[in-house]
Amino acid sequence: MSDLKSKLPDLKELGDMTCKLFKDLKNSVKEIITGYKKKHPTTTEHMHTAKPSPVKKAAPKTTAEKEKPVKKPKAAPKATTTTKK
């Protein structure tokens, strides 16, 4: 059993290895992101800088517009066709 313990890294060594791994991983991810932004500048800029357009409110109706009656179009008279037998 003592041989097995000597082959395993201690906690400090594991911590150092983990730190290096995640540090390298973080740098690699940053490189990938910057490379992607260089290749696709319009797509990423558009997504981050796009602002919703302000909603325009309609002007309130005046009293003259409110009082106008709405005219309905008259229905055309039905054409009657007679068929001869």
C-alpha positions in Angstrom: 0.0 0.0 0.0 2.8 2.4 0.7 3.9 2.1 -2.9 0.5 3.2 -4.2 0.6 6.4 -2.1 4.0 7.4 -3.3 2.8 7.3 -7.0 -0.2 9.5 -6.4 0.3 13.3 -6.3 -0.3 15.1 -3.0 -2.9 17.8 -2.6 -0.5 20.6 -3.4 0.6 19.0 -6.6 -3.1 18.4 -7.6 -3.9 22.0 -6.9 -1.0 23.2 -9.1 -2.0 20.9 -11.9 -5.6 22.0 -11.7 -4.6 25.7 -11.7 -2.5 25.3 -14.8 -5.2 23.3 -16.6 -7.9 25.9 -16.0 -5.6 28.8 -16.7 -4.7 27.3 -20.0 -8.3 26.5 -20.7 -9.4 30.1 -19.9 -6.7 31.4 -22.3 -7.8 29.0 -25.0 -11.4 30.1 -24.7 -10.4 33.7 -24.9 -8.4 33.1 -28.0 -11.4 31.2 -29.6 -13.7 34.1 -28.8 -11.4 36.8 -30.2 -10.8 34.8 -33.3 -14.5 34.4 -33.8 -15.1 38.1 -33.3 -12.5 38.9 -35.9 -14.1 36.6 -38.5 -17.7 37.7 -37.8 -17.5 41.4 -36.8 -20.9 42.5 -38.1 -22.8 39.6 -36.5 -21.4 40.1 -33.0 -21.5 43.9 -33.1 -25.1 43.8 -34.2 -26.1 41.6 -31.4 -24.5 43.6 -28.7 -25.2 47.1 -29.9 -28.7 46.6 -31.2 -31.1 48.8 -29.3 -34.9 48.4 -29.5 -36.4 51.2 -31.5 -38.6 53.6 -29.4 -42.3 53.1 -29.7 -44.1 56.0 -31.2 -47.4 56.9 -29.7 -50.3 58.0 -31.9 -51.4 61.6 -31.5 -54.6 61.9 -29.6 -57.7 62.4 -31.7 -59.3 65.8 -31.8 -63.0 66.2 -31.0 -63.8 66.8 -34.7 -62.3 63.4 -35.6 -64.2 61.7 -32.9 -67.6 63.1 -34.0 -67.4 62.1 -37.6 -69.8 59.3 -38.4 -68.3 56.3 -40.2 -69.9 55.8 -43.6 -70.4 52.2 -44.5 -70.2 51.4 -48.2 -73.6 50.5 -49.7 -74.0 47.0 -51.0 -74.4 46.8 -54.7 -77.8 45.6 -55.8 -77.9 42.0 -56.7 -78.0 41.3 -60.3 -80.8 39.0 -61.3 -80.3 36.9 -64.2 -83.1 35.1 -66.0 -82.4 32.0 -67.9 -84.6 31.0 -70.7 -85.4 27.3 -71.2 
